[in-house]
Amino acid sequence: MQSAHNGKFRVGLVQMSCAPDPNENVEKAKWKVREAAAGGAQIICLQELFRSQYFCREENAELFALAESIPGPTTDTLGALARELKVVIIASLFERRGSGLYHNTAAVIGTDGEIVGIYRKMHIPDDPLYFEKFYFTPGDLGFVNFETDFARLGVLVCWDQWYPEAARLSSISGANVLFYPTAIGWHPAEKQQYGPAQLDAWRTIQRAHAIANGIYVAAVNRVGFEGPPERGLEFWGSSFVADPFGQIIAEAPTSEEAILIAECDPHRAEEVRRNWPFLRDRRIDAYSPIVKRWLD
């Protein structure tokens, strides 16, 4: 589906640290959204699981109490804010779908305060201090787009950002921009040796999605240290927006809170796709093996 939006639009990314109290984080996020809107942002994206600290650092059944329904208290609160400010808000939430059934879900809230739709994180990691498979059921809605007043959006979440298939499928559904709410950081024991390479890989893979698909990419990460000194995570911030040829047009620091605002122009995507016609030259007749796990 081709997006009906041809005009420029402004995205806002809220990079913030999180306190132990969810109510405190929601209030902080509300003020940050107001600040982004005052700066001209029309589509404002919050980081992954912004209501709480990143609880997946441990496997603890008591932490399921952090989950909430969608619609629910947070989408109601942000819906009222979106309606007041006439902005679109992308909110990454711990969704309680039913008893014992939970998702890592992004809700897209329109300028009327209503939920345009939701995306449930498809790729669920299971790594040291990222024990997400304990908490989240893999998404079952596919890679969907959302029509808003300002642009057609693709929304993917954190671990999804490493998969070119996810970016491709979201892009060829007609999105003008891909958003990646994120919570990624360094293990204390790894930062010195591997830290620069890990951050570079994270930035590079998402810039590559922008280039391969001729699309804007907006990644918003949290910042700050969470957890005990030797078993915590130092979230590396570095939120950024890349244009359809992968050029970074706005970037946040690694260790400070920030609000990024960047203008996106669908005509830039048109220009890039005409001169670098990757979508034209795809051999879709030859790609069926991609749905297999491994080619023996």
ChimeraX commands (.cxc) that place a marker at each C-alpha (Angstrom):
marker #1 position 0.00,0.00,0.00 radius 0.5
marker #1 position 1.36,3.41,-0.98 radius 0.5
marker #1 position 1.27,6.03,1.75 radius 0.5
marker #1 position -1.14,8.87,1.07 radius 0.5
marker #1 position 1.18,11.28,2.85 radius 0.5
marker #1 position 3.51,13.43,0.76 radius 0.5
marker #1 position 4.10,16.40,3.05 radius 0.5
marker #1 position 6.95,16.89,5.48 radius 0.5
marker #1 position 6.46,15.84,9.09 radius 0.5
marker #1 position 8.49,16.12,12.30 radius 0.5
marker #1 position 9.32,13.24,14.59 radius 0.5
marker #1 position 10.28,13.54,18.24 radius 0.5
marker #1 position 12.25,10.95,20.22 radius 0.5
marker #1 position 12.23,10.99,24.03 radius 0.5
marker #1 position 15.44,9.54,25.48 radius 0.5
marker #1 position 15.18,9.39,29.26 radius 0.5
marker #1 position 16.30,7.59,32.38 radius 0.5
marker #1 position 13.75,5.65,34.42 radius 0.5
marker #1 position 13.07,5.53,38.16 radius 0.5
marker #1 position 11.77,2.49,40.11 radius 0.5
marker #1 position 8.30,4.06,40.43 radius 0.5
marker #1 position 6.15,3.61,37.29 radius 0.5
marker #1 position 3.97,6.61,38.16 radius 0.5
marker #1 position 7.04,8.81,38.29 radius 0.5
marker #1 position 8.13,7.59,34.86 radius 0.5
marker #1 position 4.72,8.20,33.31 radius 0.5
marker #1 position 4.65,11.75,34.67 radius 0.5
marker #1 position 8.17,12.35,33.41 radius 0.5
marker #1 position 7.25,10.98,29.98 radius 0.5
marker #1 position 4.22,13.29,29.84 radius 0.5
marker #1 position 6.40,16.35,30.45 radius 0.5
marker #1 position 8.91,15.15,27.87 radius 0.5
marker #1 position 6.11,14.69,25.33 radius 0.5
marker #1 position 4.96,18.24,26.05 radius 0.5
marker #1 position 8.50,19.48,25.53 radius 0.5
marker #1 position 8.82,17.61,22.23 radius 0.5
marker #1 position 5.47,18.96,21.03 radius 0.5
marker #1 position 6.49,22.49,22.00 radius 0.5
marker #1 position 9.58,21.97,19.84 radius 0.5
marker #1 position 7.43,21.14,16.84 radius 0.5
marker #1 position 7.32,17.35,16.96 radius 0.5
marker #1 position 4.17,15.83,15.49 radius 0.5
marker #1 position 4.89,12.12,16.01 radius 0.5
marker #1 position 6.51,11.45,19.39 radius 0.5
marker #1 position 8.02,8.08,20.27 radius 0.5
marker #1 position 8.87,6.93,23.78 radius 0.5
marker #1 position 11.55,4.32,24.50 radius 0.5
marker #1 position 10.86,0.64,25.08 radius 0.5
marker #1 position 8.97,-0.15,28.32 radius 0.5
marker #1 position 9.30,3.45,29.51 radius 0.5
marker #1 position 6.89,2.99,32.46 radius 0.5
marker #1 position 9.45,1.07,34.50 radius 0.5
marker #1 position 13.08,0.27,34.76 radius 0.5
marker #1 position 14.09,-2.57,32.46 radius 0.5
marker #1 position 12.76,-5.45,34.56 radius 0.5
marker #1 position 13.91,-8.21,32.18 radius 0.5
marker #1 position 17.35,-8.14,33.84 radius 0.5
marker #1 position 15.97,-10.89,36.09 radius 0.5
marker #1 position 13.37,-13.65,36.01 radius 0.5
marker #1 position 10.91,-12.72,38.73 radius 0.5
marker #1 position 7.25,-13.69,38.52 radius 0.5
marker #1 position 6.27,-10.83,40.84 radius 0.5
marker #1 position 7.23,-8.39,38.08 radius 0.5
marker #1 position 4.28,-9.50,35.96 radius 0.5
marker #1 position 2.37,-7.08,38.19 radius 0.5
marker #1 position 3.88,-4.27,36.09 radius 0.5
marker #1 position 1.78,-5.31,33.08 radius 0.5
marker #1 position -1.47,-3.61,32.11 radius 0.5
marker #1 position -4.18,-3.98,29.54 radius 0.5
marker #1 position -4.35,-2.07,26.26 radius 0.5
marker #1 position -6.52,0.02,26.32 radius 0.5
marker #1 position -5.61,0.72,29.91 radius 0.5
marker #1 position -4.45,3.38,32.36 radius 0.5
marker #1 position -1.36,4.45,30.43 radius 0.5
marker #1 position -2.99,4.59,27.01 radius 0.5
marker #1 position -5.86,6.56,28.58 radius 0.5
marker #1 position -3.40,9.04,30.10 radius 0.5
marker #1 position -1.37,9.41,26.92 radius 0.5
marker #1 position -4.53,9.52,24.82 radius 0.5
marker #1 position -5.73,12.59,26.69 radius 0.5
marker #1 position -2.30,14.17,26.17 radius 0.5
marker #1 position -2.21,13.35,22.45 radius 0.5
marker #1 position -5.69,14.84,22.03 radius 0.5
marker #1 position -4.72,18.00,23.92 radius 0.5
marker #1 position -1.46,18.52,22.00 radius 0.5
marker #1 position -2.78,17.21,18.65 radius 0.5
marker #1 position 0.19,14.86,18.30 radius 0.5
marker #1 position 0.69,11.16,17.65 radius 0.5
marker #1 position 2.31,9.22,20.51 radius 0.5
marker #1 position 4.02,5.83,20.21 radius 0.5
marker #1 position 4.04,4.13,23.61 radius 0.5
marker #1 position 5.91,0.89,24.32 radius 0.5
marker #1 position 4.11,-1.04,27.06 radius 0.5
marker #1 position 4.11,-4.34,28.97 radius 0.5
marker #1 position 0.74,-5.67,27.79 radius 0.5
marker #1 position -1.39,-8.01,29.87 radius 0.5
marker #1 position -3.47,-9.67,27.19 radius 0.5
marker #1 position -4.97,-12.24,29.55 radius 0.5
marker #1 position -4.18,-14.28,32.61 radius 0.5
marker #1 position -0.66,-15.64,32.10 radius 0.5
marker #1 position -0.40,-14.09,28.62 radius 0.5
marker #1 position 1.79,-11.04,28.14 radius 0.5
marker #1 position 3.35,-9.14,25.25 radius 0.5
marker #1 position 5.90,-6.42,24.67 radius 0.5
marker #1 position 3.61,-4.07,22.78 radius 0.5
marker #1 position 3.76,-0.65,21.15 radius 0.5
marker #1 position 0.52,1.32,21.02 radius 0.5
marker #1 position 0.10,4.06,18.42 radius 0.5
marker #1 position -2.18,6.80,19.73 radius 0.5
marker #1 position -3.67,9.27,17.28 radius 0.5
marker #1 position -4.34,13.00,17.55 radius 0.5
marker #1 position -7.91,12.26,18.63 radius 0.5
marker #1 position -6.60,10.37,21.64 radius 0.5
marker #1 position -7.77,7.01,20.31 radius 0.5
marker #1 position -5.55,3.98,19.75 radius 0.5
marker #1 position -4.80,3.71,16.02 radius 0.5
marker #1 position -3.45,0.20,16.52 radius 0.5
marker #1 position -0.86,-1.92,18.30 radius 0.5
marker #1 position 2.28,-3.79,17.33 radius 0.5
marker #1 position 3.40,-6.77,19.40 radius 0.5
marker #1 position 7.15,-7.37,19.42 radius 0.5
marker #1 position 7.88,-10.31,17.15 radius 0.5
marker #1 position 11.49,-11.20,17.99 radius 0.5
marker #1 position 11.97,-11.98,21.68 radius 0.5
marker #1 position 15.57,-12.19,22.98 radius 0.5
marker #1 position 16.93,-14.43,25.69 radius 0.5
marker #1 position 20.40,-13.28,26.71 radius 0.5
marker #1 position 22.21,-12.48,29.96 radius 0.5
marker #1 position 20.31,-9.61,31.60 radius 0.5
marker #1 position 17.79,-9.64,28.71 radius 0.5
marker #1 position 15.52,-12.47,29.87 radius 0.5
marker #1 position 12.55,-11.43,27.77 radius 0.5
marker #1 position 11.34,-14.92,26.87 radius 0.5
marker #1 position 10.36,-15.34,30.53 radius 0.5
marker #1 position 7.91,-12.44,30.23 radius 0.5
marker #1 position 6.76,-12.02,26.66 radius 0.5
marker #1 position 4.81,-14.13,24.21 radius 0.5
marker #1 position 6.01,-13.47,20.63 radius 0.5
marker #1 position 3.82,-11.10,18.67 radius 0.5
marker #1 position 1.04,-12.50,16.49 radius 0.5
marker #1 position -0.03,-9.43,14.49 radius 0.5
marker #1 position 2.78,-9.45,11.93 radius 0.5
marker #1 position 4.65,-6.37,10.73 radius 0.5
marker #1 position 1.91,-3.78,10.45 radius 0.5
marker #1 position 1.70,-0.13,9.41 radius 0.5
marker #1 position -0.38,2.62,10.99 radius 0.5
marker #1 position -2.01,5.53,9.19 radius 0.5
marker #1 position -1.83,8.75,11.20 radius 0.5
marker #1 position -2.60,12.39,10.48 radius 0.5
marker #1 position 1.02,13.11,9.60 radius 0.5
marker #1 position 2.54,9.97,8.10 radius 0.5
marker #1 position 2.20,6.24,7.65 radius 0.5
marker #1 position 4.28,4.53,10.33 radius 0.5
marker #1 position 6.01,1.23,10.81 radius 0.5
marker #1 position 6.76,0.36,14.44 radius 0.5
marker #1 position 9.18,-2.36,15.51 radius 0.5
marker #1 position 10.67,-2.94,18.97 radius 0.5
marker #1 position 14.30,-3.30,20.09 radius 0.5
marker #1 position 15.46,-6.85,19.18 radius 0.5
marker #1 position 13.39,-6.48,15.98 radius 0.5
marker #1 position 15.92,-3.85,14.89 radius 0.5
marker #1 position 18.52,-6.48,14.02 radius 0.5
marker #1 position 16.31,-8.23,11.45 radius 0.5
marker #1 position 16.27,-7.02,7.84 radius 0.5
marker #1 position 13.13,-9.07,7.15 radius 0.5
marker #1 position 11.15,-7.04,9.69 radius 0.5
marker #1 position 12.31,-3.71,8.25 radius 0.5
marker #1 position 11.62,-4.88,4.69 radius 0.5
marker #1 position 8.10,-6.13,5.35 radius 0.5
marker #1 position 7.19,-3.01,7.27 radius 0.5
marker #1 position 8.68,-0.79,4.57 radius 0.5
marker #1 position 6.95,-2.43,1.62 radius 0.5
marker #1 position 3.63,-1.93,3.38 radius 0.5
marker #1 position 4.06,1.75,2.51 radius 0.5
marker #1 position 5.51,3.28,5.68 radius 0.5
marker #1 position 7.17,6.71,5.51 radius 0.5
marker #1 position 9.26,6.00,8.63 radius 0.5
marker #1 position 10.22,3.08,10.86 radius 0.5
marker #1 position 10.28,3.63,14.63 radius 0.5
marker #1 position 12.31,1.41,16.95 radius 0.5
marker #1 position 11.56,1.92,20.67 radius 0.5
marker #1 position 14.61,0.39,22.38 radius 0.5
marker #1 position 16.22,-0.63,25.67 radius 0.5
marker #1 position 19.80,-1.67,24.97 radius 0.5
marker #1 position 23.01,-1.16,26.88 radius 0.5
marker #1 position 26.34,-2.49,28.01 radius 0.5
marker #1 position 27.07,-5.21,30.53 radius 0.5
marker #1 position 29.62,-3.72,32.96 radius 0.5
marker #1 position 32.10,-6.53,32.30 radius 0.5
marker #1 position 31.87,-6.11,28.53 radius 0.5
marker #1 position 31.88,-2.37,27.99 radius 0.5
marker #1 position 35.62,-1.78,27.90 radius 0.5
marker #1 position 36.42,-4.55,25.42 radius 0.5
marker #1 position 33.27,-4.78,23.32 radius 0.5
marker #1 position 31.34,-1.57,24.02 radius 0.5
marker #1 position 32.38,0.54,21.02 radius 0.5
marker #1 position 31.83,-2.33,18.59 radius 0.5
marker #1 position 28.41,-3.15,20.04 radius 0.5
marker #1 position 27.20,0.44,19.76 radius 0.5
marker #1 position 28.62,0.74,16.25 radius 0.5
marker #1 position 26.88,-2.47,15.15 radius 0.5
marker #1 position 23.56,-1.26,16.60 radius 0.5
marker #1 position 23.81,2.03,14.75 radius 0.5
marker #1 position 25.05,0.39,11.54 radius 0.5
marker #1 position 22.36,-2.27,11.23 radius 0.5
marker #1 position 19.59,0.31,11.53 radius 0.5
marker #1 position 21.23,2.70,9.09 radius 0.5
marker #1 position 21.43,-0.27,6.74 radius 0.5
marker #1 position 17.66,-0.77,7.04 radius 0.5
marker #1 position 17.20,2.88,6.04 radius 0.5
marker #1 position 19.45,2.43,3.00 radius 0.5
marker #1 position 18.11,-0.95,1.87 radius 0.5
marker #1 position 14.52,0.29,2.01 radius 0.5
marker #1 position 14.92,3.98,1.18 radius 0.5
marker #1 position 13.09,4.96,4.36 radius 0.5
marker #1 position 13.52,7.13,7.44 radius 0.5
marker #1 position 14.51,5.21,10.58 radius 0.5
marker #1 position 14.02,6.59,14.10 radius 0.5
marker #1 position 15.53,4.64,17.01 radius 0.5
marker #1 position 14.89,5.80,20.58 radius 0.5
marker #1 position 16.83,4.22,23.45 radius 0.5
marker #1 position 16.82,4.75,27.20 radius 0.5
marker #1 position 19.78,6.09,29.15 radius 0.5
marker #1 position 21.28,5.59,32.59 radius 0.5
marker #1 position 22.47,2.68,34.74 radius 0.5
marker #1 position 19.92,0.24,36.19 radius 0.5
marker #1 position 20.56,-2.63,38.58 radius 0.5
marker #1 position 23.35,-3.62,40.96 radius 0.5
marker #1 position 26.89,-2.50,40.02 radius 0.5
marker #1 position 28.11,-5.86,38.69 radius 0.5
marker #1 position 24.80,-7.17,37.34 radius 0.5
marker #1 position 23.20,-4.08,35.95 radius 0.5
marker #1 position 23.02,-2.49,32.52 radius 0.5
marker #1 position 24.34,0.85,31.36 radius 0.5
marker #1 position 21.90,1.92,28.68 radius 0.5
marker #1 position 23.79,3.69,25.92 radius 0.5
marker #1 position 21.25,6.25,24.72 radius 0.5
marker #1 position 22.49,7.35,21.29 radius 0.5
marker #1 position 18.95,7.68,19.91 radius 0.5
marker #1 position 19.03,8.83,16.31 radius 0.5
marker #1 position 17.11,9.51,13.12 radius 0.5
marker #1 position 18.55,8.41,9.78 radius 0.5
marker #1 position 17.35,9.58,6.38 radius 0.5
marker #1 position 16.48,7.21,3.50 radius 0.5
marker #1 position 20.13,6.93,2.51 radius 0.5
marker #1 position 21.26,6.18,6.04 radius 0.5
marker #1 position 22.64,9.60,6.86 radius 0.5
marker #1 position 22.16,10.48,10.53 radius 0.5
marker #1 position 20.22,13.74,10.70 radius 0.5
marker #1 position 19.78,13.87,14.50 radius 0.5
marker #1 position 21.56,12.01,17.29 radius 0.5
marker #1 position 21.47,12.05,21.10 radius 0.5
marker #1 position 24.40,11.56,23.48 radius 0.5
marker #1 position 25.18,8.21,25.12 radius 0.5
marker #1 position 24.84,9.30,28.73 radius 0.5
marker #1 position 22.33,12.15,28.96 radius 0.5
marker #1 position 18.61,12.56,28.58 radius 0.5
marker #1 position 17.60,14.22,25.33 radius 0.5
marker #1 position 14.71,15.08,23.08 radius 0.5
marker #1 position 15.47,14.73,19.40 radius 0.5
marker #1 position 13.35,16.46,16.78 radius 0.5
marker #1 position 13.93,15.78,13.09 radius 0.5
marker #1 position 12.08,16.75,9.93 radius 0.5
marker #1 position 11.25,13.94,7.51 radius 0.5
marker #1 position 10.38,14.57,3.87 radius 0.5
marker #1 position 8.68,11.80,1.84 radius 0.5
marker #1 position 10.12,13.40,-1.31 radius 0.5
marker #1 position 13.58,12.51,-0.03 radius 0.5
marker #1 position 12.54,8.85,0.00 radius 0.5
marker #1 position 11.19,9.23,-3.54 radius 0.5
marker #1 position 14.48,10.75,-4.67 radius 0.5
marker #1 position 16.60,8.03,-3.05 radius 0.5
marker #1 position 14.44,5.19,-4.36 radius 0.5
marker #1 position 14.60,6.57,-7.90 radius 0.5
marker #1 position 18.40,6.76,-7.89 radius 0.5
marker #1 position 19.05,3.60,-5.84 radius 0.5
marker #1 position 16.13,1.40,-6.96 radius 0.5
marker #1 position 16.63,-1.57,-4.64 radius 0.5
marker #1 position 12.89,-2.16,-4.45 radius 0.5
marker #1 position 12.63,-2.19,-8.26 radius 0.5
marker #1 position 15.37,-4.77,-8.66 radius 0.5
marker #1 position 14.33,-7.22,-5.97 radius 0.5
marker #1 position 14.03,-10.77,-7.32 radius 0.5
marker #1 position 10.88,-11.73,-5.47 radius 0.5
marker #1 position 10.56,-14.82,-7.67 radius 0.5
marker #1 position 13.78,-16.19,-6.15 radius 0.5
marker #1 position 13.30,-15.43,-2.46 radius 0.5
marker #1 position 10.97,-18.22,-1.33 radius 0.5
marker #1 position 13.79,-20.10,0.50 radius 0.5
marker #1 position 13.99,-17.18,2.95 radius 0.5
marker #1 position 11.07,-18.64,4.90 radius 0.5
marker #1 position 13.13,-21.72,5.79 radius 0.5
marker #1 position 15.18,-21.78,9.00 radius 0.5
marker #1 position 18.28,-23.15,7.26 radius 0.5
marker #1 position 19.12,-24.40,3.77 radius 0.5
marker #1 position 20.67,-27.85,4.02 radius 0.5
marker link #1:1,2 radius 0.2
marker link #1:2,3 radius 0.2
marker link #1:3,4 radius 0.2
marker link #1:4,5 radius 0.2
marker link #1:5,6 radius 0.2
marker link #1:6,7 radius 0.2
marker link #1:7,8 radius 0.2
marker link #1:8,9 radius 0.2
marker link #1:9,10 radius 0.2
marker link #1:10,11 radius 0.2
marker link #1:11,12 radius 0.2
marker link #1:12,13 radius 0.2
marker link #1:13,14 radius 0.2
marker link #1:14,15 radius 0.2
marker link #1:15,16 radius 0.2
marker link #1:16,17 radius 0.2
marker link #1:17,18 radius 0.2
marker link #1:18,19 radius 0.2
marker link #1:19,20 radius 0.2
marker link #1:20,21 radius 0.2
marker link #1:21,22 radius 0.2
marker link #1:22,23 radius 0.2
marker link #1:23,24 radius 0.2
marker link #1:24,25 radius 0.2
marker link #1:25,26 radius 0.2
marker link #1:26,27 radius 0.2
marker link #1:27,28 radius 0.2
marker link #1:28,29 radius 0.2
marker link #1:29,30 radius 0.2
marker link #1:30,31 radius 0.2
marker link #1:31,32 radius 0.2
marker link #1:32,33 radius 0.2
marker link #1:33,34 radius 0.2
marker link #1:34,35 radius 0.2
marker link #1:35,36 radius 0.2
marker link #1:36,37 radius 0.2
marker link #1:37,38 radius 0.2
marker link #1:38,39 radius 0.2
marker link #1:39,40 radius 0.2
marker link #1:40,41 radius 0.2
marker link #1:41,42 radius 0.2
marker link #1:42,43 radius 0.2
marker link #1:43,44 radius 0.2
marker link #1:44,45 radius 0.2
marker link #1:45,46 radius 0.2
marker link #1:46,47 radius 0.2
marker link #1:47,48 radius 0.2
marker link #1:48,49 radius 0.2
marker link #1:49,50 radius 0.2
marker link #1:50,51 radius 0.2
marker link #1:51,52 radius 0.2
marker link #1:52,53 radius 0.2
marker link #1:53,54 radius 0.2
marker link #1:54,55 radius 0.2
marker link #1:55,56 radius 0.2
marker link #1:56,57 radius 0.2
marker link #1:57,58 radius 0.2
marker link #1:58,59 radius 0.2
marker link #1:59,60 radius 0.2
marker link #1:60,61 radius 0.2
marker link #1:61,62 radius 0.2
marker link #1:62,63 radius 0.2
marker link #1:63,64 radius 0.2
marker link #1:64,65 radius 0.2
marker link #1:65,66 radius 0.2
marker link #1:66,67 radius 0.2
marker link #1:67,68 radius 0.2
marker link #1:68,69 radius 0.2
marker link #1:69,70 radius 0.2
marker link #1:70,71 radius 0.2
marker link #1:71,72 radius 0.2
marker link #1:72,73 radius 0.2
marker link #1:73,74 radius 0.2
marker link #1:74,75 radius 0.2
marker link #1:75,76 radius 0.2
marker link #1:76,77 radius 0.2
marker link #1:77,78 radius 0.2
marker link #1:78,79 radius 0.2
marker link #1:79,80 radius 0.2
marker link #1:80,81 radius 0.2
marker link #1:81,82 radius 0.2
marker link #1:82,83 radius 0.2
marker link #1:83,84 radius 0.2
marker link #1:84,85 radius 0.2
marker link #1:85,86 radius 0.2
marker link #1:86,87 radius 0.2
marker link #1:87,88 radius 0.2
marker link #1:88,89 radius 0.2
marker link #1:89,90 radius 0.2
marker link #1:90,91 radius 0.2
marker link #1:91,92 radius 0.2
marker link #1:92,93 radius 0.2
marker link #1:93,94 radius 0.2
marker link #1:94,95 radius 0.2
marker link #1:95,96 radius 0.2
marker link #1:96,97 radius 0.2
marker link #1:97,98 radius 0.2
marker link #1:98,99 radius 0.2
marker link #1:99,100 radius 0.2
marker link #1:100,101 radius 0.2
marker link #1:101,102 radius 0.2
marker link #1:102,103 radius 0.2
marker link #1:103,104 radius 0.2
marker link #1:104,105 radius 0.2
marker link #1:105,106 radius 0.2
marker link #1:106,107 radius 0.2
marker link #1:107,108 radius 0.2
marker link #1:108,109 radius 0.2
marker link #1:109,110 radius 0.2
marker link #1:110,111 radius 0.2
marker link #1:111,112 radius 0.2
marker link #1:112,113 radius 0.2
marker link #1:113,114 radius 0.2
marker link #1:114,115 radius 0.2
marker link #1:115,116 radius 0.2
marker link #1:116,117 radius 0.2
marker link #1:117,118 radius 0.2
marker link #1:118,119 radius 0.2
marker link #1:119,120 radius 0.2
marker link #1:120,121 radius 0.2
marker link #1:121,122 radius 0.2
marker link #1:122,123 radius 0.2
marker link #1:123,124 radius 0.2
marker link #1:124,125 radius 0.2
marker link #1:125,126 radius 0.2
marker link #1:126,127 radius 0.2
marker link #1:127,128 radius 0.2
marker link #1:128,129 radius 0.2
marker link #1:129,130 radius 0.2
marker link #1:130,131 radius 0.2
marker link #1:131,132 radius 0.2
marker link #1:132,133 radius 0.2
marker link #1:133,134 radius 0.2
marker link #1:134,135 radius 0.2
marker link #1:135,136 radius 0.2
marker link #1:136,137 radius 0.2
marker link #1:137,138 radius 0.2
marker link #1:138,139 radius 0.2
marker link #1:139,140 radius 0.2
marker link #1:140,141 radius 0.2
marker link #1:141,142 radius 0.2
marker link #1:142,143 radius 0.2
marker link #1:143,144 radius 0.2
marker link #1:144,145 radius 0.2
marker link #1:145,146 radius 0.2
marker link #1:146,147 radius 0.2
marker link #1:147,148 radius 0.2
marker link #1:148,149 radius 0.2
marker link #1:149,150 radius 0.2
marker link #1:150,151 radius 0.2
marker link #1:151,152 radius 0.2
marker link #1:152,153 radius 0.2
marker link #1:153,154 radius 0.2
marker link #1:154,155 radius 0.2
marker link #1:155,156 radius 0.2
marker link #1:156,157 radius 0.2
marker link #1:157,158 radius 0.2
marker link #1:158,159 radius 0.2
marker link #1:159,160 radius 0.2
marker link #1:160,161 radius 0.2
marker link #1:161,162 radius 0.2
marker link #1:162,163 radius 0.2
marker link #1:163,164 radius 0.2
marker link #1:164,165 radius 0.2
marker link #1:165,166 radius 0.2
marker link #1:166,167 radius 0.2
marker link #1:167,168 radius 0.2
marker link #1:168,169 radius 0.2
marker link #1:169,170 radius 0.2
marker link #1:170,171 radius 0.2
marker link #1:171,172 radius 0.2
marker link #1:172,173 radius 0.2
marker link #1:173,174 radius 0.2
marker link #1:174,175 radius 0.2
marker link #1:175,176 radius 0.2
marker link #1:176,177 radius 0.2
marker link #1:177,178 radius 0.2
marker link #1:178,179 radius 0.2
marker link #1:179,180 radius 0.2
marker link #1:180,181 radius 0.2
marker link #1:181,182 radius 0.2
marker link #1:182,183 radius 0.2
marker link #1:183,184 radius 0.2
marker link #1:184,185 radius 0.2
marker link #1:185,186 radius 0.2
marker link #1:186,187 radius 0.2
marker link #1:187,188 radius 0.2
marker link #1:188,189 radius 0.2
marker link #1:189,190 radius 0.2
marker link #1:190,191 radius 0.2
marker link #1:191,192 radius 0.2
marker link #1:192,193 radius 0.2
marker link #1:193,194 radius 0.2
marker link #1:194,195 radius 0.2
marker link #1:195,196 radius 0.2
marker link #1:196,197 radius 0.2
marker link #1:197,198 radius 0.2
marker link #1:198,199 radius 0.2
marker link #1:199,200 radius 0.2
marker link #1:200,201 radius 0.2
marker link #1:201,202 radius 0.2
marker link #1:202,203 radius 0.2
marker link #1:203,204 radius 0.2
marker link #1:204,205 radius 0.2
marker link #1:205,206 radius 0.2
marker link #1:206,207 radius 0.2
marker link #1:207,208 radius 0.2
marker link #1:208,209 radius 0.2
marker link #1:209,210 radius 0.2
marker link #1:210,211 radius 0.2
marker link #1:211,212 radius 0.2
marker link #1:212,213 radius 0.2
marker link #1:213,214 radius 0.2
marker link #1:214,215 radius 0.2
marker link #1:215,216 radius 0.2
marker link #1:216,217 radius 0.2
marker link #1:217,218 radius 0.2
marker link #1:218,219 radius 0.2
marker link #1:219,220 radius 0.2
marker link #1:220,221 radius 0.2
marker link #1:221,222 radius 0.2
marker link #1:222,223 radius 0.2
marker link #1:223,224 radius 0.2
marker link #1:224,225 radius 0.2
marker link #1:225,226 radius 0.2
marker link #1:226,227 radius 0.2
marker link #1:227,228 radius 0.2
marker link #1:228,229 radius 0.2
marker link #1:229,230 radius 0.2
marker link #1:230,231 radius 0.2
marker link #1:231,232 radius 0.2
marker link #1:232,233 radius 0.2
marker link #1:233,234 radius 0.2
marker link #1:234,235 radius 0.2
marker link #1:235,236 radius 0.2
marker link #1:236,237 radius 0.2
marker link #1:237,238 radius 0.2
marker link #1:238,239 radius 0.2
marker link #1:239,240 radius 0.2
marker link #1:240,241 radius 0.2
marker link #1:241,242 radius 0.2
marker link #1:242,243 radius 0.2
marker link #1:243,244 radius 0.2
marker link #1:244,245 radius 0.2
marker link #1:245,246 radius 0.2
marker link #1:246,247 radius 0.2
marker link #1:247,248 radius 0.2
marker link #1:248,249 radius 0.2
marker link #1:249,250 radius 0.2
marker link #1:250,251 radius 0.2
marker link #1:251,252 radius 0.2
marker link #1:252,253 radius 0.2
marker link #1:253,254 radius 0.2
marker link #1:254,255 radius 0.2
marker link #1:255,256 radius 0.2
marker link #1:256,257 radius 0.2
marker link #1:257,258 radius 0.2
marker link #1:258,259 radius 0.2
marker link #1:259,260 radius 0.2
marker link #1:260,261 radius 0.2
marker link #1:261,262 radius 0.2
marker link #1:262,263 radius 0.2
marker link #1:263,264 radius 0.2
marker link #1:264,265 radius 0.2
marker link #1:265,266 radius 0.2
marker link #1:266,267 radius 0.2
marker link #1:267,268 radius 0.2
marker link #1:268,269 radius 0.2
marker link #1:269,270 radius 0.2
marker link #1:270,271 radius 0.2
marker link #1:271,272 radius 0.2
marker link #1:272,273 radius 0.2
marker link #1:273,274 radius 0.2
marker link #1:274,275 radius 0.2
marker link #1:275,276 radius 0.2
marker link #1:276,277 radius 0.2
marker link #1:277,278 radius 0.2
marker link #1:278,279 radius 0.2
marker link #1:279,280 radius 0.2
marker link #1:280,281 radius 0.2
marker link #1:281,282 radius 0.2
marker link #1:282,283 radius 0.2
marker link #1:283,284 radius 0.2
marker link #1:284,285 radius 0.2
marker link #1:285,286 radius 0.2
marker link #1:286,287 radius 0.2
marker link #1:287,288 radius 0.2
marker link #1:288,289 radius 0.2
marker link #1:289,290 radius 0.2
marker link #1:290,291 radius 0.2
marker link #1:291,292 radius 0.2
marker link #1:292,293 radius 0.2
marker link #1:293,294 radius 0.2
marker link #1:294,295 radius 0.2
marker link #1:295,296 radius 0.2
view
